[in-house]
Amino acid sequence: MSAPVGNALIGQSGGPTAVINQSLVGVIEECLRSERIKGVYGALHGVKGVLNEDMIDLGRESAAVLEGVANTPCAALRSVRMKPTEEDCARMLEVFEAHDIRYFFYIGGNDSAETAHILNEIAVDRSYDVRLFHVPKTIDNDLCVTDHCPGFGSAARFVASALMGDNEDNRSLKGIKIDVIMGRHAGWLTAASTMAKVHDEDGPHLVYVPERAFDLERFGQDVKEVYDSLGRCVIAVSEGIHDAEGKLILESQEKDSHGNVQLSGTGALGDFLASQLKEVLGPKTRIRADTFGYLQRSFADCVSEVDADEAREVGRTAARIATSGEYQHGSIIIRREDDPTYRAAFEVTELENVAQKTKVLPEEYLGEQGHISPDFQAYARPLIGTLKTPMHLSDHPISKRGS
């Protein structure tokens, strides 16, 4: 199967990450090297930019600018949350034909894979020869087939570092601290809160993820037990926690075009849990709650080197595979090599294997309610990189001499 000759178009979609532009530049680099690609364009605001023909010429950017963009967090092409209709896809194919777009790369999560899948089906039905590839990114780390997702390592590094600081703060001025972390259906990022634990009494002492049903009464008992033992308690909780019937503990009425409920826009869940704990522990108990929100997605000073390198490589791989003529469409995946030293390989899977599917924390990474198993730390450690090690005073006592 021969790869077509024509122009390439790249878009970015969904929530930004600290390394999403590494993937963008990776695609650009390989496209510029390919004899099958004449021009490399960028769609501003993803599919919306395609529909409006709001595109820019990426081939005119200097190597220095591209390298600077690669090391800049958030979506350089700007992003969008939009599920195209069949009419939208027909219009997009018209734009592709008008601009001789024969390669389309969409950088995003499972909703973006779904968009690429829908567009591919319509392109096949209309016999338009275009290569459609999904380039993965998501801090949620919930894409199926792949071992992990670009963007997760850096966001997990931020969460681990933030919880390290929060634990030391809580140790300095004892009380109860609740940190609400992103994760609608999967608790990968919340589980990363455990990565900086060094000492036996370090927090987070309790971790709640969507993979386990959340029992509000049991939650109060868990916190009281830790608080009675240590005089303090640090809690990490996913924004998507739900009860045994699957009902979210706190749900917004806002939804995007893909049907996703907005969860991270306010501090309502943290405030609700804090109020519930005051009923259990008393109104004078010192309880604080923070919602990390967008901070964890693109924090510029917490980029994992492995994450950045792999984000660049998934972009390069997508362009290489697309122009090879071997595949007409697909989603790039990362496979962890079976090796004592961490190594990754980059491959491709069918779009339908990723579109609108969610990979949750496997059972072996979960402990009993409120806990994460050490197996998760072994999985996540090479993706996050080396963290600072907090050091505590030995507290050598001086004998009391007062009368």
C-alpha positions as CSV (number, residue, x, y, z in Angstrom):
1,M,0.0,0.0,0.0
2,S,1.6,3.2,-1.2
3,A,1.4,6.3,1.0
4,P,-0.1,9.4,-0.7
5,V,1.7,12.6,-1.5
6,G,0.1,15.8,-0.1
7,N,0.0,18.1,2.9
8,A,-0.1,17.2,6.6
9,L,-2.4,18.9,9.2
10,I,-1.9,18.7,12.9
11,G,-4.4,19.6,15.7
12,Q,-4.4,19.5,19.5
13,S,-7.5,18.7,21.6
14,G,-8.7,18.3,25.1
15,G,-6.9,19.3,28.3
16,P,-3.3,20.6,27.8
17,T,-0.3,18.9,29.4
18,A,3.3,20.0,30.2
19,V,4.6,18.0,27.3
20,I,1.9,18.1,24.6
21,N,4.0,20.4,22.4
22,Q,6.8,17.9,22.4
23,S,4.4,15.6,20.5
24,L,3.5,18.5,18.2
25,V,7.1,19.2,17.3
26,G,7.9,15.5,17.0
27,V,5.2,15.2,14.3
28,I,6.4,18.4,12.5
29,E,10.1,17.1,12.5
30,E,9.2,13.8,10.9
31,C,6.7,15.4,8.4
32,L,9.4,17.9,7.2
33,R,11.8,15.0,6.6
34,S,9.3,13.0,4.6
35,E,9.2,13.0,0.8
36,R,5.5,12.2,0.9
37,I,4.6,15.4,2.6
38,K,4.7,18.8,0.8
39,G,3.5,21.2,3.5
40,V,2.9,21.0,7.3
41,Y,0.0,22.9,8.6
42,G,-1.5,23.5,12.1
43,A,-5.3,23.7,12.8
44,L,-5.9,26.3,15.5
45,H,-8.3,25.0,18.2
46,G,-8.4,21.5,16.7
47,V,-11.4,20.4,14.6
48,K,-12.9,23.9,15.0
49,G,-9.9,25.3,13.2
50,V,-10.4,22.7,10.4
51,L,-14.1,23.6,10.0
52,N,-13.3,27.3,9.9
53,E,-10.1,26.9,7.8
54,D,-8.2,28.6,10.6
55,M,-4.8,27.1,9.9
56,I,-1.2,28.2,10.0
57,D,2.0,27.1,8.1
58,L,4.2,25.2,10.6
59,G,6.8,24.6,7.9
60,R,7.9,28.2,8.0
61,E,8.9,28.1,11.7
62,S,12.6,28.0,12.5
63,A,14.2,25.1,14.3
64,A,14.9,27.3,17.3
65,V,11.3,28.4,17.6
66,L,10.1,24.8,17.4
67,E,12.5,23.7,20.0
68,G,11.3,26.5,22.3
69,V,7.7,25.6,21.7
70,A,8.4,21.9,22.5
71,N,9.7,22.9,25.9
72,T,6.7,25.2,26.6
73,P,3.7,23.7,28.4
74,C,0.1,23.8,27.1
75,A,-1.2,23.5,23.5
76,A,0.7,25.8,21.2
77,L,-2.0,25.3,18.5
78,R,-4.6,26.0,21.2
79,S,-7.2,23.3,22.1
80,V,-10.8,22.5,21.9
81,R,-13.4,20.1,23.4
82,M,-15.7,19.3,20.5
83,K,-17.2,16.1,19.1
84,P,-17.8,16.6,15.4
85,T,-21.1,15.6,13.9
86,E,-21.4,13.7,10.6
87,E,-22.0,17.0,8.9
88,D,-18.9,18.5,10.5
89,C,-16.8,15.5,9.3
90,A,-18.1,16.0,5.8
91,R,-17.1,19.6,5.9
92,M,-13.7,18.7,7.3
93,L,-13.1,16.4,4.3
94,E,-14.1,19.2,2.0
95,V,-11.4,21.3,3.7
96,F,-8.9,18.5,3.4
97,E,-9.6,18.2,-0.3
98,A,-9.3,21.9,-0.9
99,H,-5.9,22.1,0.8
100,D,-4.7,18.6,-0.4
101,I,-4.5,17.3,3.2
102,R,-3.5,13.7,3.0
103,Y,-2.3,13.3,6.6
104,F,-4.1,14.4,9.7
105,F,-2.6,14.0,13.2
106,Y,-4.8,14.7,16.2
107,I,-3.0,15.0,19.5
108,G,-5.3,14.2,22.5
109,G,-7.0,11.7,24.8
110,N,-9.7,9.1,24.2
111,D,-12.2,11.7,23.0
112,S,-9.7,12.8,20.4
113,A,-9.2,9.2,19.3
114,E,-13.0,9.0,18.9
115,T,-12.9,12.1,16.7
116,A,-10.2,10.5,14.5
117,H,-12.1,7.3,14.4
118,I,-15.4,9.0,13.3
119,L,-13.5,11.0,10.7
120,N,-11.7,8.0,9.4
121,E,-14.9,6.0,8.9
122,I,-16.5,8.8,6.9
123,A,-13.3,9.3,4.9
124,V,-13.3,5.5,4.0
125,D,-17.0,5.6,3.2
126,R,-16.4,8.6,0.8
127,S,-13.2,7.1,-0.7
128,Y,-11.0,10.0,0.3
129,D,-7.4,8.9,0.7
130,V,-6.2,10.4,4.0
131,R,-4.0,9.0,6.8
132,L,-5.6,9.7,10.2
133,F,-3.5,9.2,13.3
134,H,-4.2,9.8,16.9
135,V,-1.2,11.0,18.9
136,P,-1.8,10.2,22.6
137,K,-1.7,12.6,25.5
138,T,-3.6,12.7,28.8
139,I,-2.6,13.4,32.4
140,D,-5.4,10.9,33.4
141,N,-3.3,8.0,32.0
142,D,-6.5,6.2,31.1
143,L,-6.0,5.3,27.4
144,C,-6.4,1.6,26.6
145,V,-3.7,-0.7,25.1
146,T,-0.8,1.7,25.9
147,D,1.3,1.1,29.0
148,H,1.1,4.8,29.9
149,C,0.3,8.2,28.3
150,P,2.4,11.2,27.6
151,G,1.5,14.0,30.0
152,F,0.9,11.6,32.9
153,G,4.5,11.4,34.2
154,S,4.9,15.2,34.5
155,A,1.4,15.7,36.1
156,A,2.2,12.8,38.4
157,R,5.5,14.4,39.3
158,F,3.6,17.6,40.2
159,V,1.1,15.7,42.4
160,A,3.8,13.8,44.2
161,S,5.8,16.9,44.8
162,A,2.7,18.9,46.0
163,L,1.7,16.1,48.4
164,M,5.3,16.0,49.7
165,G,5.1,19.7,50.6
166,D,1.5,19.3,51.9
167,N,2.6,16.5,54.2
168,E,5.4,18.6,55.6
169,D,3.1,21.5,56.1
170,N,0.6,19.3,57.8
171,R,3.4,17.9,60.0
172,S,4.4,21.5,61.0
173,L,0.9,22.6,61.9
174,K,-1.2,19.5,62.6
175,G,-4.7,19.1,61.3
176,I,-6.5,17.4,58.5
177,K,-5.8,18.3,54.9
178,I,-7.8,17.1,51.9
179,D,-6.4,17.4,48.3
180,V,-8.8,16.8,45.4
181,I,-7.0,15.6,42.3
182,M,-8.1,15.1,38.7
183,G,-9.5,11.7,37.7
184,R,-13.0,11.3,36.4
185,H,-13.1,7.5,36.0
186,A,-9.6,6.4,36.8
187,G,-7.3,7.1,39.8
188,W,-3.9,7.0,38.2
189,L,-3.0,10.6,39.1
190,T,-4.4,10.4,42.6
191,A,-2.4,7.2,43.2
192,A,0.7,9.2,42.2
193,S,0.2,11.2,45.4
194,T,1.9,8.3,47.2
195,M,5.2,8.5,45.2
196,A,7.0,10.9,47.6
197,K,6.3,9.0,50.8
198,V,9.6,8.3,52.6
199,H,8.9,8.0,56.4
200,D,6.4,5.7,58.0
201,E,4.2,8.6,59.1
202,D,4.3,10.5,55.8
203,G,1.1,11.4,54.0
204,P,-1.1,10.9,52.2
205,H,-2.3,8.7,54.9
206,L,-5.5,7.9,53.0
207,V,-6.1,7.7,49.2
208,Y,-9.5,7.4,47.5
209,V,-9.9,6.6,43.8
210,P,-12.9,5.9,41.5
211,E,-11.9,2.2,41.2
212,R,-13.3,1.7,44.8
213,A,-16.8,2.6,45.9
214,F,-16.6,5.5,48.3
215,D,-18.5,5.0,51.6
216,L,-18.9,8.4,53.4
217,E,-19.4,6.9,56.8
218,R,-16.3,4.6,56.4
219,F,-14.4,7.7,55.2
220,G,-15.1,9.5,58.5
221,Q,-14.1,6.4,60.5
222,D,-10.8,6.1,58.4
223,V,-9.9,9.7,59.0
224,K,-10.7,9.6,62.7
225,E,-8.5,6.5,63.2
226,V,-5.5,8.2,61.6
227,Y,-6.2,11.5,63.3
228,D,-6.4,9.8,66.7
229,S,-3.2,7.9,66.1
230,L,-1.0,10.7,64.6
231,G,-2.8,13.9,65.5
232,R,-3.1,14.8,61.8
233,C,-4.2,13.3,58.5
234,V,-3.4,14.0,54.8
235,I,-6.0,12.8,52.3
236,A,-5.7,12.5,48.5
237,V,-9.1,12.0,46.7
238,S,-10.0,11.7,43.1
239,E,-12.6,14.2,41.8
240,G,-14.6,11.2,40.4
241,I,-15.2,9.3,43.6
242,H,-18.7,7.7,43.7
243,D,-20.8,5.5,45.9
244,A,-21.6,1.8,45.5
245,E,-24.4,2.6,43.0
246,G,-22.0,4.6,40.8
247,K,-23.4,8.0,41.7
248,L,-20.8,10.7,42.0
249,I,-20.3,12.0,45.5
250,L,-20.7,15.5,44.1
251,E,-21.7,16.1,40.5
252,S,-21.9,19.2,38.3
253,Q,-24.7,19.7,35.8
254,E,-22.2,20.9,33.1
255,K,-21.2,18.5,30.4
256,D,-19.0,18.8,27.3
257,S,-19.9,17.7,23.7
258,H,-18.6,14.2,24.5
259,G,-20.9,13.9,27.5
260,N,-18.2,14.3,30.1
261,V,-19.4,15.8,33.4
262,Q,-17.4,18.8,34.6
263,L,-15.8,17.9,37.9
264,S,-12.7,20.1,38.5
265,G,-14.1,23.6,38.1
266,T,-14.8,24.3,41.8
267,G,-13.7,23.3,45.3
268,A,-17.1,22.0,46.1
269,L,-16.1,18.4,46.7
270,G,-13.2,19.3,49.0
271,D,-15.5,21.6,51.0
272,F,-18.2,19.0,51.2
273,L,-15.8,16.3,52.5
274,A,-14.4,18.9,55.0
275,S,-17.9,19.7,56.3
276,Q,-18.6,15.9,56.7
277,L,-15.4,15.4,58.7
278,K,-16.3,18.3,61.0
279,E,-19.5,16.5,61.9
280,V,-17.4,13.4,62.9
281,L,-14.5,15.1,64.6
282,G,-16.1,18.3,65.9
283,P,-16.5,21.8,64.5
284,K,-13.2,23.1,66.0
285,T,-11.1,20.5,64.3
286,R,-8.6,22.2,61.9
287,I,-9.6,21.0,58.4
288,R,-8.5,22.4,55.1
289,A,-9.2,21.4,51.5
290,D,-7.5,22.2,48.2
291,T,-8.6,21.4,44.7
292,F,-5.6,21.2,42.5
293,G,-7.6,21.8,39.3
294,Y,-5.7,23.0,36.2
295,L,-2.5,23.5,38.1
296,Q,-1.5,19.9,37.9
297,R,-1.9,19.7,34.1
298,S,0.8,22.0,32.8
299,F,3.1,23.0,35.7
300,A,6.2,24.2,33.9
301,D,8.8,23.4,36.6
302,C,7.7,19.8,37.2
303,V,8.4,18.2,33.8
304,S,9.6,14.6,33.8
305,E,12.5,14.0,31.4
306,V,11.2,10.6,30.4
307,D,7.7,12.1,29.8
308,A,9.1,14.8,27.6
309,D,11.3,12.4,25.6
310,E,8.4,10.0,25.1
311,A,6.0,12.7,24.1
312,R,8.4,13.8,21.3
313,E,8.8,10.2,20.2
314,V,5.1,9.4,19.9
315,G,4.8,12.4,17.6
316,R,7.7,11.2,15.5
317,T,6.4,7.6,15.4
318,A,3.0,8.8,14.2
319,A,4.5,10.7,11.3
320,R,6.9,7.8,10.4
321,I,4.1,5.2,10.5
322,A,1.6,7.4,8.6
323,T,4.1,8.0,5.7
324,S,5.3,4.4,5.6
325,G,2.3,3.2,3.7
326,E,1.8,0.3,6.1
327,Y,-1.2,1.8,8.0
328,Q,-4.1,4.0,6.9
329,H,-5.0,5.0,10.5
330,G,-4.2,4.3,14.1
331,S,-3.3,5.4,17.6
332,I,0.3,5.4,18.8
333,I,1.0,3.3,21.9
334,I,3.9,2.9,24.3
335,R,5.0,-0.6,25.3
336,R,7.2,-1.2,28.3
337,E,10.0,-3.5,27.4
338,D,10.6,-6.5,29.7
339,D,13.9,-5.4,31.0
340,P,15.4,-4.7,34.4
341,T,16.1,-1.1,33.3
342,Y,13.1,0.8,32.1
343,R,12.8,1.0,28.3
344,A,9.9,1.9,26.1
345,A,8.9,0.8,22.6
346,F,6.5,2.7,20.3
347,E,3.9,1.0,18.2
348,V,0.4,1.5,16.7
349,T,-3.0,0.1,17.4
350,E,-6.4,0.4,15.7
351,L,-8.3,3.7,16.6
352,E,-11.3,1.7,17.7
353,N,-9.2,0.1,20.5
354,V,-8.7,3.5,22.1
355,A,-11.7,5.6,21.1
356,Q,-14.1,6.3,24.0
357,K,-12.5,3.6,26.2
358,T,-11.1,4.0,29.7
359,K,-8.2,2.1,31.4
360,V,-8.7,2.1,35.1
361,L,-6.2,1.2,37.8
362,P,-5.8,-2.6,37.9
363,E,-6.6,-4.5,41.0
364,E,-3.0,-5.2,41.8
365,Y,-2.3,-1.5,42.2
366,L,-5.2,-1.1,44.7
367,G,-5.1,-1.9,48.4
368,E,-8.0,-1.9,50.7
369,Q,-10.2,1.3,50.7
370,G,-8.0,4.3,51.3
371,H,-4.7,2.7,50.2
372,I,-2.6,2.1,47.1
373,S,-0.3,-0.9,46.7
374,P,3.5,-0.7,46.3
375,D,3.1,-2.3,42.9
376,F,1.8,1.1,41.6
377,Q,4.9,2.9,42.8
378,A,7.1,0.4,40.9
379,Y,5.1,1.1,37.8
380,A,5.1,4.9,38.1
381,R,8.6,5.6,39.4
382,P,10.5,5.6,36.0
383,L,7.8,7.8,34.5
384,I,8.0,10.4,37.2
385,G,11.8,10.6,37.7
386,T,13.8,11.2,40.9
387,L,12.0,13.3,43.5
388,K,13.5,15.3,46.4
389,T,13.9,13.4,49.6
390,P,12.5,15.2,52.6
391,M,14.7,15.1,55.7
392,H,13.5,15.3,59.3
393,L,15.4,16.4,62.4
394,S,16.4,13.7,64.7
395,D,14.8,15.6,67.6
396,H,17.6,14.8,70.1
397,P,16.1,15.9,73.4
398,I,17.6,18.2,76.0
399,S,17.0,17.4,79.6
400,K,14.5,19.7,81.3
401,R,16.0,21.8,84.1
402,G,13.2,24.1,85.0
403,S,11.9,24.0,88.6
